[in-house]
Amino acid sequence: MVSRYKLLKEIEYLYPRKGLFKSVIKSKIPIDLLWTDEETLNNDIASHFLLALIMCNNKQDMKWFLRMENILYKERLRFKHEKKRYNMFKILSLLGMKLNLLEENNNEVDLNKIKFRRNIENEKIYYCEFNEAINLIPLREYYLHKGKIYILENDLPKLFEYVFERKQETILEKIKVNEDNIKKDRRIKEIIISFEKIKESLNYQESLKIQKESSSESKLHSLYDIDKYSEKCFPLCMCVIERHITHYSHLTHFGRLQYTLFLKGGGLPVEEALKFFQKKYEKKTSLEKFNKQYAYYIRHAYGLEGKMTNYAPYNCEKLINMNSPMGNECHGCPFKTYSNENLKNLLNTCNLNEDDIEDILDKKKRNEFQFACVKYFEGKFPGILGEGIGIHPNKYLSSAMKIINGKNNKNKEILYNEINTDNNDELNDFDNEMDLINIDKGINLNNFCFEK
């Protein structure tokens, strides 16, 4: 299950960059498991539904999971394997769809109409209830007869892709409704609890890795660097906060914490952070009041007070899942929290052309907030693709500063860094343990699947 989560995270990173995605998808991501035996297939299905069980607790996580699984499924359909089609049928069955093979001696339907002017011999024909594939009917490429739609074997990937995408959300909703019953299995409950800790560990190590990889040229060294780079190099979520604190001379708790951790991750020393906030607050807050009410929390975010915890900067997933800002708050991801009109007005102040703005708004409408951030970056730096955009705000900052400072030697190449922790013994041990799980050893996939 951990390996599947990391696989989906890698797809999330690669997919917006179409050229790189196509070139490395086979070598970098084991997207086709080949499924040469029943146990491997069952393990793959189990990891899908176990991860679905966790993701259905959060609406945004569920949308992310659906989007990444759909991409994974589509890419698997591109691979050719002798057992793949059988396994696709099995997955469709788990999703509650029945697909039948038309017998050769069937005289009830006109085969010429099914082949629809295509000169195809010896190709198998399948059929299903028309409401199972109703979106395929407007294409006028399939034969509809007596409430059934007939599909040629070579057209099955289109059907698989459509049905998988349509059924997934329904299945997740049903899993959520039956969540309590599913979690009565002690083993499943323990796996879910363990995975939540592993997920937090992955995100934390991802943030620390970004901090360590930042070079001197891509770090903030003083409070003056913030004014220098905020409009050019900050992701939109942080640019919004910078504008807010400049205008209102104040930030509410969540915005202040989000921004403090971002500046910390960007390399800003705590002394400079204190000077920065004090300067921004000075119009409304005296030095004595600032030291009394705010300095402690800034030092706490840097791990210098309280439990001395080294807090990691928030990644994009964390920002997207934060509660929506209210009143004078400005935290979170603006691609999610802003209305279409307000986002358009904001983007018009960011030196973007109309095509880029429309593309960003289109991605927002499809709830592809991280892809919108990728497009925002590409609009700010035409012709240049950066590493890790849409994954972490500090990765955006590092990439942008390298470009501005002329240190992006690879220019239009994408620097592909796998977001994983393969050297972490704890993660690998948990992964190996998950690999041992299969249906025969006790976890019944029927617990996750429901009749229509």
N, C-alpha and C positions, 0 to 999 in steps of 0.2 A: 504493500500500500504506500509506503514511503517512496519507493522507486517510481510508482505511478504518479505521485504528487510532484516529484522532481521532474519527471518526464513532461507533465503538463506545464510546469513552470518554464521549462526550456522551450516548449512550443510557443508559450506566451511571448517569450523573448524573441524568437526567430520569426514568427509568422508575419509580423508587420513588414519585415524586410524580405520581400518576395524572392529577389534574386538569390540571396544567401540561403533562404529557406529551402529552395529547390536544389541548391548545390550541395548542401551539407545534411539534408534530412535523412538520407540513407546511412551516411557514415557516422554522424554525430548522435542521432536519435534512433534507438532500436524500435522504429515505429511499426514494423511488421514482426510480430513475435513468431511467425511461421506456424505456430499452433500444430506441431507435428504429432502431438498426443493429447489425449483427453485431459490429463492432469494439468498441462500447461494452459489449455483453454479455460479450464475451470478456475485456475488460480487468477487468470487475467479477469475473468468475469467477477470473481469474488472481490478482487481489489477495486474494481469499478464500483460495485454496489456498497462496499464498506466505506469508500471515500465519499460516495453519494450520501450515505447516511450522516456523515459528519457535516458535509457542505450544506445540507438542506436546513440546518439550524439557522442559517443566516441568508437573507434574500440575495445580498450581493455576492456572497460566496457561491450560492447556487447558480446565479447567472454566469459567473466566471467558469464554474465547473462545466456547465452545459456548453458554453462556447468552446472551451478547450477540448472537451470530449468529442464534440462534433467535428472539429478540425482533425483530431486524431483518427476518427472513424473514416473521414473522407480520404485521408492520406493512405490509410490501410487498404482502401478499396483500389488504390492505384497499383498496388503490388499484386503480382500474379503468383498464385500458389495453388497446387492441385486440390488442397483441402480447404482453401479459403472460402469457397462458395458454400460448402457444407456448414462451416462455422458461422457464416453470415446468416444462414437459415436458422441455426440454433439461437443466435442472438435475437433475431426477429421473433422467434417463438417465446423467448424470455420476456420480450417487450409486449407480448400479447397479440401478435399478428400471425395469421395462418396464410401460408403461400403454398399453392398446390401445383403439381405438374400435370399438364394436359396430356392425356393419353393419345398415342398416335392414331388409334382407330376411332377417335371421337368424331362423330358425324354431326354433332349439334351446332358446330360453329364453322364458319368459312375461313379456312386457313389463309387464303389469299388476302382476305381483309385484315387478318391479324398481322401478316407480314408487310402490309401497307406499302405496296409497290417496291418492296426491297427484295432483291434477288438473292434470297438466302435459303440454302438447302441444309437439311439435317440439323437445324437449330432447335433446341428445346423451347417449349412455350410454357409459361407459368400463368396462373390467374389468381386473383384475390377479389374480395368484395370491393366494389368501386369506392366506397367511403373510406377504405384503408389508404387509397392513393388518389384522393379526389383532386389534389393539386396538379396531378399529372394530366388530367383530362383536357384543360385548356391548351396544352401543347399540341393537341390533335395528332399525336404520333402513336396513339394506342387505341386498340379496338375495345369498345364498350358494348357488351351484349348481355341482356337480361340481368342487369345488376352486377355484372362482373367485368373487371378490366383485365385484358390479356396482354402479357408482356413477353417479349423475346428475351432469351437468356442474356444476350449481350447488353440489354438495356436494364438488367437487374441492378447494377450499381446506382443508377438514378433513383430507383425505388428504395433501395437500402438506405441511401443518404437521406431521402425525404422522410421515410418512416422513422428512422433513428432520431432525427432532429425533432419530429413532431411528438413522438412517444416519450422521449426523455423527460420532458417537463412534467408530463402527467404522472410518470412513474415516481419522480422525486416528490411530488405532492402526496402521492399515496404512501411513500415511505415515511414522510413526515407525520402523516395521520397515524400510521401504525408504529411510530418510533418507539413508544413505550413497550409494546409487545416484542419488538425485535431486540431491544436492549435487555430483555429478561435473560437472554443467553449470557451467562457470566463471561464467557470467553470474548464475545463480541464487545461487551461493555469494557473489559480490560484493554482490548485493542484500541478502542476509541479514546480512552483516557490517555493511554501511552502515546497515541499519535498526536493528540493535542499538544503534549509536551514537546514531542519531536518537531512539530510544525513551528512552535515558538522558538525552538533552538535553531532551526533552519533560518528563520527570518532574522534572528539576532546575529548569527554568524555571517549572514549575507551583509548586514549593515556594517559589522566590524571589518569584513573583508574589503568593502568599499573604502572605509577610512584608511586602511593600511595601504591600499593600492594607489591612493591619491599622491601625485608628485608635488613637489614644492611649487611648481608653476600653476597647479590647479587647486591651491588652497587659499583660504582667506587668512591673511596674517594680521590685519588690523581692522579697526572699525571703519577706516576710510575705504577699505576694499569693498565693503558692503555697498556704499554709494556708487563706487566705480563699476561694480559688476552686476548689481541687482537687476537693472532693466535688460542687460544684454545676456546674462548667463544664468539667472535664476529661473527655475521652472515656474509655470504660471501660479501654482499654489503658493509658492513663497513670494513671488512678485506681488500678489494680492495682499499678503500680510505686510510686506514692506511698505506698500502704498498706504495701507490702513494705519500702521503705527506712525508714519510720517504725518498723516493728516490729522489723526485723532490724539496723538501723543499718549496712546494707551492700547493695551491688548488684554482681552479677557484670558482666563486661565488656559484653556485648550490651545488658543492661538499662540500664546506666549510659550507654552511648553513645546508645541510643534516647531516653532521658529527657533527656539533656543537649541533644541536637539539638532536641527538642521545646520545651524551655524557651528555648533560643536563638531558635527560630522564633517563640515567643510574646512575644519582646521583652525577655526578662530579660538585663540587662547581665552581662558575664562576672564582674565583681567580686561581684555579688549571687549568681551561680551558685556561685562558690567558697565564699562564706559559707554558702550553703544546704547544700551537700554536706558542708562541714566540720562544721556544726552537727548534721546528721543522723548523721554518722559518729563524733561525739565520744565516744559511749558505749564504742566498741570500738577507736577509732583516735586516737592522740595527734596533736596539731597537727604535730609534726615528721614523723611517719610519713605523715600526710595530704599535706603539702607535697611529700614525697619520692616517694610512690607514686601519688598521684591528681591533684594539682593540674595537672601537666603535661598529662595526657590531657584534662582539662576545657578547658584553654586551647587544646589542639590541636584539639578539636572546634569551637572558636570561630574557628579559623583564625589563631591567634596563635603557634603553634609549628610546628616541622617545615617542611613545604612551604608553610605559610601558605595552605592550601586552604580556601575558603569552603564548607564542607560544608552541604548542604541537609538539612532535617529529613526523616525518612522519611515517605513517603506510605502509604496503606492497602495498596496493592498490595505494597510492599516489606515491610511488617510481616506480611502474610499469607503471603508466600513465605519468611520466615525459618525456619531450622531450629527445630523444636519445642523449647521449654525443657525442661531436665532438672535434677533435683536441686533446688538452691535458686535456679534461674534464674526470671525472670518476664517475659522479653521477648516480643515478638510480639503477635498479636491473640488475645485471650481467647475471642472468639466462635469461633475455629478451634481453639485449643489446649486449652481446657477441655472436660472431659467434660460430658455433659448434666446430670448430677447436680451437679457442682461449679459449673457455670455457673448453674444454678438457685439454688443456695445463695448464690452471689455476688450475683445480681440481687436476691435477697430483702433484701440489705443496702443497696440503692440507691434506696429510696423509690419503687418502681414497683408498679403494681397487678397483680393476677394475670393479667388479660387481656393486658397488655403483655408480661409474662414469658412466657406461653405462646406468644404471637406471635413473640417473639424466639427461643425454643427451636425453634419450627417452622422458622424461617428458617435456623437453624444446621443442623438435620437435612437441609435441602436444600442445604447448603453455600453459602448466600447470606449470607456473613459481613458484607459491606458493607451489605446491606439490613437485616440485624439491627442494625447500628449506627444506621441511620436510625430504626428503630423505637425503639431505646434513647433517642435524642435526643427523639423525639416523646413518649415516656413521661416523660422528665424535664421537658419543657416542653409540657404538654398544649395542643393547639390551635394550636401554633406550628410552622411548618416553616422550617428553616434552609437556608442556602446551602452547597453542597459537602459535606454530611454523608455519610459513608461513602466519601469520596474522600481526605481528608487530615485527620490529627488536629488540625493547627493551624487548619484551617478550622472544625472543630467548636468549638475553644476560642474563636475569634474570634466566631462566631455566638452561642455561649452567653453570653459576656461582654457582648455588645451587649444581649442580652435582660435579663440580670441588672441591668445598669447603665441600663436604660431607653432605650437608644440605637437599638433596633430599630424605627425609625419606620414601616417597612413592615409590621411585625407579622406578619400571617398570609399575606403574600405571599411567594412564593419568589423570591429574587434570582437570576436566571439569568445566570451568567457562563460563557460558552463556554470550555471548557478546551482552548485551542489557542494556537498561536503563529503566526498568519497573517502577522505582520509580520517573521518571521524569514526572511531571505533564504536561508539554508542549507537550511531545511526546505522552502521553496517550490521551490527549484531541484531538490531531490531528488524532490519530489512531481511536478513537471513531467516529470522524466525517467521516472518510473514510468508516467505517463500515455501515454508513447509505446510502451509494451510491448503487444504483442498476439500472438495465436497465430501469425498468418501470418509475423511477423518472427522467429520462432524458438523461443519458449517453448511447448512442447507440453503442453497440459493432460492428455493421456493419461498423462504421466509421474506425475501425481498420483492417477490414478483406477485402480481395480483391479476385476477381476471378483469376483463373490461367491464 
